[in-house]
Amino acid sequence: MTEQTISLERLEETINVFGSFDENIRIIEHEMGVTVVSRDSMLKVAGEDPEGVMYAVKAIENLMTLASKGETINEQNVRYIVQLVREGKEGQIVQLAGDVICVTAKGKPIKAKTLGQKKYVEAIKNNVVTLGIGPAGTGKTYLAVAAAVSSEDPVYQYSGYLMGYIHLSNALYRADPERWAEIRGLLPEEAAADLRYHSAYWAQFEGLTAKVSTAVYDNALRSYGQTAGIQSYGTVVDLLVAYY
């Protein structure tokens, strides 16, 4: 049996890392094959595998560091931190703190949650054109919209709002065509013209080829673990609604 201890300095950070009913610590215990026990101002991490204990300690310490910088700790970033520790990338974890892209209407900060997202956002800020390639549900469109609307460049801002409108209005059209038409009628003619151009551009790709490519891509996404397939791209609509 291998044991290591961690000193707990601030109660609020410890509560943040542990999560409701210790759910975050339970994830680490399960993933690393260890037990974590709190005693006064110390955490005792124990397990049969020395490597598992070492990884668990590194994961907890890095979560403590993020918590001390004001980051909210949840299941998603606990599992991501565990992954980074196993890959020997714990030195990069501190980069996940800070760098707020924008703040939602409800006061919630929007920021990169993974190293890949952080590089993506930096590329958007530093380049005129950025191509984001990756599985559905990884935040590509949402982060691009957030970065655009928070830009000081009015052209970028407009492109961000227009892209957000396209995703939201497409979802609204499927649910309530009459309400969609009512809102569409409120748009300035310049924006309506851009939307007509956008629709005309993509219309040229409709047909058998589009159906076949959609089916192939849908199967590919499912093979990558996206159970909803191509429909998972609708996640951006949920995020945009939550934004406002």
N, C-alpha and C positions, 0 to 999 in steps of 0.2 A: 504494500500500500504506500503510495506517494502522497505527500501533503505539502501544500504551500499556503501561505497566508497573505492577505491583502489588507492594508490599513485603510480604514474608512474615515475620511476627514470631515465631510459635510453631509448631514442627514438628508437634505433635499435632493442632492445628487444621487445618493444611495437609493432613495425612494424612486427616483426617475429611472434608474438603471434596473431595479428589480421589477418594476411594472405592477399592474394590478394583480393581486394574489400571487405575486412572485412569478408571473408568467414569462418574463424575459429570462430570468435565471433558470427556469425550468427548461427553456429551449437550449441553453448552454449545457445544462446537465445532460440532457438527452443526446445532443450532438457530440459531446466530448466524452461521454461515459464517466461522468464525475458526480460528486455530491458537493453542494455548496451550503455551508452552515454559517449563520451570522452569530457572533459572540461579542457583545459589547461593541467595541469600535473596530472589530476585526472580522474578516471573512476567511473561513477555512475551506480550501478547495482540496478534495481528496479523491483518489481513484487508483485503480490497478495499473493503468497505463501512464507512465511518466510523461509521455508526449501529450496525451489528452489533458492531463493536469496543466502542463505548461501552456497549451493552447487556450485552455479555459481562463487561466490567469491573465494571459495577454488580451483576450477578448474583453474580459471584465474591466481591466485597467484602461483599455482604449475607450470603452463605453463610458467609463467614469470621466475620461478626458473630454469626450464630446458633451456629456452632461454638464461639465463645468463651464463649457462655452455656450451654454444655453440651448443646446440641441435637445429636442424631445426624442426619447428612446422608445421605439416600438418594435413589433415583431419583424417588420421588414428590414430595418437597419441592424437589428441584432443578428439576423441570419446573414446579412451582407458582411458584417464585421467578422463573423465566424468564418465565412468563406475567405476573406482577405487574410486573416490570421493563418489559416491552413495553407494559403498560397505563399506565405512569407512576405506579404505586402503590408504588414501592420504599420510600417513606417509612413505609409501614405494616408493612413486613416484620418490624421489631423486635418488634412486638406478638405475634408467633407464639411468642416465647420465654417460658418460665415458665408460670405458671397451671396447675399440675398438678391435675386433677380428683380423681384417686384413684390409688392404687398397687395393682397386681394382686397376687395371692397369690405370684407369682414375683418380685415386686419391680420390675416394669416400670411406669413412670409413664404414666398415661393423660392426654392433653392434646389440646386443639384443634390441628389441623394446617393449617387454612386460616382466613382472616379470617371467612368465612361461619360456620364451625364455632365460632369464638370468640364471635361475636355471638349465636349460638344458645345456647351454654352460659351466657353472661351473662344472656340472656333467661330461661333456666330458673331461674337463681339469684335473679333479681329479680322474678319473677312467679309467682303461684299456678298459673296455667294458661299453657302455651306451646304454640302450634301450629307444628310443624315440617313444612314442605312442600318437597319436592324429589325428585330422581331416586333410585332405589334405589342402595344401595351408597355413600351419602355420609355415613354415620355417624349418622343421625338417632336411630334407636332405641338404638344402642349408647351414644352419648353421653348420652342421656336416662337410661338405666339406670345408667350410671356416676355421673352427677350425683346421681341419687336415692339410691343406696346409700351415697354418701359424705355425704349430708345429715345435719345434726344433728337434723332432725325425724323422729321414728320413723314417722310416717305416710308421708312421702316415701320413707323407706328401705324400708318394706314394699311400697309400690307398685313400686319399682324391682326388688326381688327377685321379686315376683310376675310382673312383665312378663318378666324374664329366664327365670323358670321356664316360663312359657307358651311362649316360643319354643323353649327346649331340649326341653321335654316333647313338643311337637308333632313335632319332628324325631325324637325317640326313639320315639314311637308309630308313625311310619311305618317305622322300622327294626326295632323289637322291641316289639310290643304287650304281650307278657307281662311284660317288664322294666318297661315303662311302668306297667302296672297295679300291679306290686309297689311301685314308688316312690310312685305316687299314693296307695297305701294308708297310707303313712307320714306323710302330711300331717295337720296339725291340722285338726279339723273346721271351724274358722273360715276357714282358707285354702281348704279344699275347697268350702265354701259360696260363697266369692267366685268361685272358678273355675266353679262351676255357673252362677252368675249371668252371668258373662262369656260362657260358651258359649250360654246361652239368649238373650242379647242379640243375638249375631251370627247365631244360627240363623234369626232372623226375616228375614234378608236373603238366605237361601239360595234357589236356584231359577234360573229362566231369566234374570232380570235380573242376578243375580250372575255368571252365566256370561258373559253378553254384556259386562258392564262389565269383567270380568277380561280377556277377550280384547282389548277396546279398549285397556285400560291396558297390557297386555303388548306390543301393537304400538307404543304410544307410547314405552314404555321402550326398545324396540329401535331406534326411530328416533332416540333421544337418544344412542345408542352403547352401551347396556347390552345386550350380545349375549345374555345369559342371560334377558333379559326379566324377567318378574315373579319368576322363580326366584332372581334376584339378591338378593331380600330375605332369602334364607337365609344371606347373608353374616354377619348378626348372630349366628347360631348358631356359626359358626366363631370369631368374635371372643370370644364368651362362653366357649367351651371354652378358647380360648387364655388368657383372663383367669385361669382357675383351673388 
